[in-house]
Amino acid sequence: MKNKKLILLVEDDFFLQSLYNDLLNGAGYNVTVSQDGVEALKLIQEKDWDLILLDIMLPHLTGFEILLKAKETNKLVSSKTIFLTNLDASSEDITKLKAAHDYWIKSDMTPPEFIQKVNSFFL
């Protein structure tokens, strides 16, 4: 990758955080990791991210709350956001997620599928 894209990874599950971080770094991305909603919102305010990977269920603020607060300050104008979720595909929450936001990744994707999905946002 010519210029390393800046990705903010917001995930509180240590295993998934480590996995995604390793995959993204291995694919040539510049990754910053956050584990909770308050810290993530602060980081969103500090930089212009190329992509934000945002878990839905987080301590202190949910992914939805972070997205709403960041939009209020116009900090997501140039950033793309992908929700990360382990919610069951048949759950009501996933139905709401699909209706409200086009971009989401199920946490049970294979590593190649995950990187392919992320790469597709930079085409």
C-alpha positions in Angstrom: 0.0 0.0 0.0 1.5 3.3 -1.1 0.2 5.5 1.8 -0.8 3.6 4.9 -4.5 4.1 5.6 -5.4 5.2 9.1 -7.8 2.7 10.8 -9.3 3.1 14.2 -10.2 -0.3 15.6 -12.7 -0.1 18.5 -13.2 -3.6 20.0 -13.4 -4.6 23.7 -13.0 -8.4 23.2 -9.2 -8.9 23.6 -9.1 -12.0 21.3 -10.9 -10.2 18.4 -9.0 -7.0 19.0 -5.7 -8.9 18.7 -6.9 -10.9 15.6 -8.2 -7.8 13.7 -5.1 -5.7 14.7 -2.7 -8.4 13.4 -4.7 -8.9 10.2 -4.9 -5.2 9.5 -1.2 -4.5 10.3 -0.3 -7.5 8.1 -2.3 -6.0 5.2 -0.3 -2.8 5.5 -2.7 -0.6 7.4 -1.8 1.8 10.2 -4.0 0.7 13.1 -4.9 2.4 16.4 -6.8 0.3 18.9 -9.4 1.4 21.5 -11.3 -0.7 24.0 -14.2 1.5 25.1 -16.6 4.0 23.8 -15.4 7.1 25.7 -11.8 6.6 24.5 -13.0 5.8 21.0 -15.0 9.0 20.8 -11.9 11.0 22.0 -9.7 9.4 19.3 -12.3 10.1 16.6 -12.1 13.8 17.5 -8.3 13.8 17.3 -7.7 12.5 13.8 -9.2 12.2 10.4 -9.5 8.4 10.1 -9.7 6.7 6.7 -11.8 3.9 8.3 -13.3 3.2 11.7 -14.1 -0.4 12.7 -16.6 0.0 15.5 -17.9 -2.8 17.8 -21.6 -2.3 18.7 -21.4 -3.6 22.3 -18.8 -1.6 24.2 -18.2 -0.3 27.8 -19.5 3.2 28.5 -20.9 4.0 25.1 -22.3 1.7 22.4 -21.1 1.8 18.8 -24.4 3.5 17.9 -23.9 6.2 20.5 -20.4 6.8 19.4 -21.5 7.2 15.8 -24.3 9.6 16.7 -22.0 11.8 18.9 -19.3 11.8 16.3 -21.8 12.8 13.6 -23.0 15.7 15.8 -19.5 17.2 15.6 -19.1 16.5 11.9 -16.0 14.3 12.6 -17.1 11.5 10.4 -17.4 13.5 7.2 -14.4 11.9 5.5 -14.3 8.7 7.6 -16.0 5.5 6.6 -17.5 3.4 9.5 -18.0 -0.4 9.6 -19.8 -1.9 12.5 -18.4 -5.1 14.0 -20.9 -7.5 15.6 -21.3 -11.0 16.9 -25.1 -10.6 17.0 -27.1 -13.5 15.5 -28.1 -12.8 11.9 -31.7 -13.4 12.8 -31.8 -11.1 15.8 -33.8 -7.9 16.0 -30.7 -5.9 16.6 -29.1 -7.1 13.3 -32.3 -6.2 11.5 -32.1 -2.7 12.9 -28.4 -2.5 12.1 -29.0 -3.5 8.4 -31.7 -0.9 8.2 -29.6 1.9 9.7 -26.2 1.3 8.4 -25.0 -0.4 5.2 -21.6 -1.5 6.4 -21.1 -4.2 9.0 -18.9 -7.2 9.6 -19.9 -10.3 11.5 -17.1 -11.3 13.9 -17.3 -14.9 12.7 -15.9 -14.0 9.2 -12.8 -15.8 8.2 -9.6 -13.7 8.2 -9.4 -13.6 4.4 -13.1 -12.5 4.3 -12.4 -9.8 6.9 -9.5 -8.3 5.0 -11.3 -8.5 1.7 -14.3 -6.6 3.2 -11.9 -3.9 4.7 -10.0 -3.6 1.4 -13.2 -3.1 -0.5 -13.7 0.2 1.2 -10.6 1.6 -0.3 -11.3 0.7 -3.9 
